[in-house]
Amino acid sequence: MLRSRLLMGTLLVGALAGLLYLDSFTGSAAPFLFLIALVAAVRNLAPIRGVTYGGVALVVASNWIVPLRQGAGRVSGGPAEGLAWPLVALGVVVLVLFAAEASRYQSPGSATESLSSGLLVVVYVGVLASFAVQLRWVDGANLGILALVSLVATTKCGDIGAYTAGRLFGRRPLAPVLSPKKTVEGSVGGVIGSLAGAWVVLQVVPAHWFSMKPGPWPTTLLFGLAVGVTAQCGDLAESLLKRDLGKKDSSPLLLGLGGALDLLDSILFAAPVAYLFWAFRLVWPVEI
């Protein structure tokens, strides 16, 4: 199990990085990222309704309005400009969800819970995914690839580190009620894995593939720590939803890596943190 986890985790990171590398040749349109983001939006969370999933898809797709309007060149604008359209889309989805619940209302007792669940899905998936998507254009079509890969590599290396350390050294439970299999030792291993992933992407890759001088190494380590810890909180947040809904792990998608929820929640949860680091140039490489 440990060997398969390491193998599939490495293949997953490599596959995502490969798709994003291919995406870099398509300019700001980013069609591969668009497909990945829409697939990520189709989640196995309650409630399962067309209007909810349509809302998630609308919020995710709205991230492409600015790059498509500005063409295939460099996407300009401040850090918040790209997030303006997802916010507008979220507002529209909120109105539609209220209208949908009002149109089928029959008696007290379920409308508020259903509406709240729908809004949770849209915000949890659509809005958090928007932060990850916006990393693609944090500095136009080229450096944005590095920003997005830094998020994926840091979180997934943390997942691999946590699983490996937990299986080999895990003794003390981290959150026995929410996630009985998670251990303190696994959490420490996850942080170490995230630090390693961040170091490779932000200190090694810029010099070898972008001909740029890496940013300050202390902020690289801070990035790895912040993203890694937040990603672990995302795993616990997913466990909270599954336990409260009375569900076990979702159906296996890849050998040794759990279900569809387990593959993406750490990335979604850590995306706003990674976006802040890049938007405010805390880990920005320097032109040589």
C-alpha positions as CSV (number, residue, x, y, z in Angstrom):
1,M,0.0,0.0,0.0
2,L,2.8,2.4,0.9
3,R,4.6,1.6,-2.4
4,S,1.5,2.1,-4.5
5,R,0.7,5.4,-2.7
6,L,4.2,6.8,-3.4
7,L,4.0,5.6,-7.0
8,M,0.5,7.0,-7.8
9,G,1.3,10.2,-5.9
10,T,4.4,10.8,-8.0
11,L,2.5,9.9,-11.2
12,L,-0.3,12.3,-10.2
13,V,2.0,15.2,-9.6
14,G,3.9,14.4,-12.8
15,A,0.7,14.2,-14.9
16,L,-0.7,17.5,-13.6
17,A,2.6,19.2,-14.1
18,G,2.7,17.8,-17.7
19,L,-0.7,19.0,-18.5
20,L,0.1,22.5,-17.2
21,Y,3.4,22.4,-19.2
22,L,1.4,21.7,-22.3
23,D,-1.0,24.4,-21.3
24,S,1.8,26.9,-21.3
25,F,2.0,26.7,-25.1
26,T,-1.6,27.8,-25.5
27,G,-1.2,31.3,-24.2
28,S,-3.7,32.8,-21.8
29,A,-6.6,30.7,-23.1
30,A,-5.4,27.7,-21.0
31,P,-7.7,25.0,-22.4
32,F,-6.1,22.1,-20.5
33,L,-6.5,24.0,-17.2
34,F,-10.2,24.8,-18.1
35,L,-10.9,21.1,-18.5
36,I,-9.1,20.2,-15.3
37,A,-11.0,22.9,-13.4
38,L,-14.4,21.8,-14.7
39,V,-13.7,18.1,-13.9
40,A,-12.7,19.2,-10.4
41,A,-16.0,21.1,-10.1
42,V,-18.0,17.9,-10.5
43,R,-17.9,16.7,-6.9
44,N,-19.7,14.0,-4.9
45,L,-21.2,16.4,-2.3
46,A,-24.8,16.9,-1.2
47,P,-27.1,18.3,-2.5
48,I,-26.9,16.7,-6.0
49,R,-28.9,19.2,-8.1
50,G,-28.4,20.5,-11.6
51,V,-28.6,24.1,-10.4
52,T,-25.9,23.6,-7.9
53,Y,-23.4,22.0,-10.2
54,G,-24.3,24.5,-12.9
55,G,-23.5,27.2,-10.4
56,V,-20.1,25.7,-9.7
57,A,-19.3,25.4,-13.4
58,L,-20.4,29.0,-13.9
59,V,-18.1,30.3,-11.2
60,V,-15.2,28.3,-12.4
61,A,-15.7,29.2,-16.1
62,S,-15.9,32.9,-15.2
63,N,-12.2,32.9,-14.4
64,W,-11.6,32.8,-18.2
65,I,-13.4,36.0,-19.0
66,V,-10.4,38.3,-18.4
67,P,-7.8,36.3,-20.3
68,L,-10.1,35.6,-23.2
69,R,-11.1,39.3,-23.5
70,Q,-7.4,40.4,-23.4
71,G,-6.4,37.8,-26.0
72,A,-3.5,35.3,-26.2
73,G,-0.9,37.7,-24.9
74,R,0.0,38.8,-21.4
75,V,-2.9,39.1,-19.0
76,S,-2.6,42.4,-17.3
77,G,-4.3,43.8,-14.2
78,G,-3.9,43.8,-10.4
79,P,-4.2,40.8,-8.1
80,A,-7.9,41.2,-7.5
81,E,-9.0,41.9,-11.1
82,G,-9.2,38.2,-12.1
83,L,-11.3,37.4,-9.1
84,A,-13.9,40.0,-9.9
85,W,-15.8,37.9,-12.4
86,P,-16.0,34.8,-10.1
87,L,-17.5,37.1,-7.5
88,V,-20.1,38.4,-9.9
89,A,-20.8,34.8,-11.0
90,L,-21.2,33.8,-7.3
91,G,-23.8,36.6,-6.8
92,V,-25.8,35.4,-9.8
93,V,-25.7,31.8,-8.5
94,V,-26.9,32.9,-5.1
95,L,-29.9,34.6,-6.7
96,V,-30.6,31.5,-8.9
97,L,-30.4,29.2,-5.9
98,F,-32.9,31.2,-3.9
99,A,-35.2,31.3,-6.9
100,A,-34.9,27.6,-7.4
101,E,-35.7,26.8,-3.8
102,A,-38.7,29.3,-3.8
103,S,-40.1,27.7,-6.9
104,R,-40.3,24.3,-5.4
105,Y,-41.2,25.3,-1.8
106,Q,-44.0,23.2,-0.3
107,S,-43.7,23.2,3.5
108,P,-41.4,24.4,6.2
109,G,-38.4,22.4,7.3
110,S,-36.1,21.8,4.4
111,A,-35.6,24.9,2.2
112,T,-33.0,26.6,4.4
113,E,-30.9,23.4,4.8
114,S,-31.0,22.7,1.1
115,L,-30.2,26.3,0.2
116,S,-27.3,26.3,2.7
117,S,-25.9,23.1,1.3
118,G,-26.0,24.4,-2.2
119,L,-24.2,27.6,-1.3
120,L,-21.6,25.6,0.6
121,V,-20.9,23.5,-2.5
122,V,-20.6,26.5,-4.8
123,V,-18.3,28.4,-2.4
124,Y,-16.3,25.4,-1.3
125,V,-15.6,24.2,-4.8
126,G,-16.2,27.1,-7.2
127,V,-14.7,30.0,-5.2
128,L,-11.7,28.1,-3.8
129,A,-11.0,26.6,-7.2
130,S,-11.0,30.1,-8.6
131,F,-8.0,31.0,-6.5
132,A,-6.1,28.0,-7.9
133,V,-7.1,28.9,-11.4
134,Q,-6.1,32.5,-11.0
135,L,-2.5,31.4,-10.2
136,R,-2.3,30.5,-13.9
137,W,-2.3,34.2,-14.8
138,V,-0.5,35.7,-11.8
139,D,2.2,37.1,-14.1
140,G,0.8,36.4,-17.6
141,A,1.0,33.1,-19.5
142,N,4.5,32.0,-18.5
143,L,5.4,32.6,-14.9
144,G,1.8,31.6,-13.9
145,I,2.6,28.0,-14.8
146,L,5.3,28.1,-12.0
147,A,2.8,29.6,-9.6
148,L,0.2,26.9,-10.2
149,V,2.7,24.1,-10.1
150,S,4.0,25.4,-6.8
151,L,0.5,24.9,-5.3
152,V,0.0,21.4,-6.7
153,A,3.5,20.2,-5.9
154,T,3.6,21.6,-2.4
155,T,0.2,20.1,-1.4
156,K,0.7,16.7,-3.1
157,C,4.2,16.3,-1.7
158,G,2.7,17.1,1.6
159,D,0.1,14.4,1.1
160,I,2.8,11.8,0.2
161,G,5.0,12.8,3.1
162,A,2.1,12.6,5.6
163,Y,1.0,9.2,4.4
164,T,4.6,7.8,4.4
165,A,5.4,9.2,7.9
166,G,2.1,8.1,9.2
167,R,2.5,4.5,8.0
168,L,6.1,4.2,9.2
169,F,6.1,6.2,12.4
170,G,2.5,7.1,13.3
171,R,1.6,6.6,16.9
172,R,-0.2,9.5,18.3
173,P,-3.6,10.4,16.8
174,L,-4.0,13.9,15.4
175,A,-7.8,14.1,15.2
176,P,-9.2,10.8,16.5
177,V,-12.9,11.8,16.0
178,L,-12.7,13.4,12.6
179,S,-10.0,11.2,11.0
180,P,-8.8,8.3,13.2
181,K,-6.0,7.3,10.8
182,K,-4.2,10.7,10.9
183,T,-1.3,11.0,13.3
184,V,0.9,13.7,14.7
185,E,3.9,12.0,13.1
186,G,2.1,11.9,9.8
187,S,1.3,15.6,10.1
188,V,5.0,16.4,10.7
189,G,6.0,14.3,7.7
190,G,3.4,16.2,5.6
191,V,4.9,19.5,6.6
192,I,8.4,18.2,5.7
193,G,7.1,17.0,2.3
194,S,5.5,20.3,1.6
195,L,8.7,22.2,2.4
196,A,10.6,19.9,0.1
197,G,8.0,20.3,-2.7
198,A,8.1,24.1,-2.3
199,W,11.9,24.2,-2.3
200,V,12.2,22.2,-5.6
201,V,9.6,24.3,-7.4
202,L,10.5,27.7,-6.1
203,Q,14.3,27.4,-5.7
204,V,15.4,24.8,-8.3
205,V,13.0,25.1,-11.2
206,P,13.3,28.9,-11.8
207,A,17.0,28.7,-12.5
208,H,16.9,25.6,-14.6
209,W,13.7,26.1,-16.7
210,F,12.9,29.9,-16.5
211,S,16.5,31.3,-16.4
212,M,15.5,33.3,-13.4
213,K,17.0,33.8,-10.0
214,P,14.9,32.2,-7.2
215,G,13.1,34.4,-4.7
216,P,14.4,34.6,-1.1
217,W,14.7,31.1,0.5
218,P,13.1,32.1,3.8
219,T,9.8,33.1,2.0
220,T,10.0,29.8,0.1
221,L,10.1,27.9,3.3
222,L,7.3,30.1,4.7
223,F,5.3,29.3,1.6
224,G,5.8,25.6,2.0
225,L,4.9,25.8,5.7
226,A,1.8,27.9,5.2
227,V,0.5,26.0,2.2
228,G,1.3,22.6,3.7
229,V,-0.5,23.3,7.0
230,T,-3.5,24.8,5.2
231,A,-3.7,21.7,3.0
232,Q,-3.8,19.5,6.0
233,C,-6.6,21.6,7.4
234,G,-8.4,21.0,4.1
235,D,-8.1,17.3,4.6
236,L,-9.6,17.6,8.0
237,A,-12.4,19.9,6.6
238,E,-13.2,17.2,4.1
239,S,-13.3,14.6,6.9
240,L,-15.7,16.9,8.8
241,L,-18.1,17.0,5.9
242,K,-17.9,13.2,5.4
243,R,-18.4,12.4,9.0
244,D,-21.3,14.9,9.4
245,L,-23.0,13.5,6.3
246,G,-22.4,9.9,7.5
247,K,-20.3,9.0,4.5
248,K,-17.1,7.0,4.3
249,D,-14.3,7.7,1.8
250,S,-15.6,8.3,-1.7
251,S,-15.2,5.6,-4.4
252,P,-11.6,5.0,-5.2
253,L,-10.4,6.9,-8.2
254,L,-6.7,6.0,-8.2
255,L,-5.0,3.1,-6.5
256,G,-3.8,4.1,-3.0
257,L,-5.0,7.7,-3.2
258,G,-8.6,7.4,-2.0
259,G,-11.6,8.9,-3.7
260,A,-12.2,12.0,-5.8
261,L,-12.7,14.2,-2.7
262,D,-9.3,13.2,-1.3
263,L,-7.4,14.1,-4.4
264,L,-8.5,17.7,-4.6
265,D,-9.5,19.1,-1.2
266,S,-6.0,19.9,0.0
267,I,-5.4,21.8,-3.2
268,L,-8.6,23.8,-3.0
269,F,-8.2,24.7,0.7
270,A,-4.6,25.8,0.2
271,A,-5.2,27.8,-3.0
272,P,-6.1,31.1,-1.3
273,V,-2.9,31.0,0.7
274,A,-0.7,30.2,-2.3
275,Y,-2.5,33.0,-4.2
276,L,-1.7,35.6,-1.6
277,F,2.0,34.7,-1.6
278,W,2.1,35.1,-5.4
279,A,-0.2,38.1,-5.7
280,F,1.9,40.1,-3.3
281,R,5.2,38.8,-4.8
282,L,6.5,37.1,-1.7
283,V,8.0,34.2,-3.6
284,W,8.6,36.0,-6.9
285,P,11.7,34.9,-8.9
286,V,13.9,37.7,-10.3
287,E,15.0,38.2,-13.9
288,I,18.7,37.4,-14.3
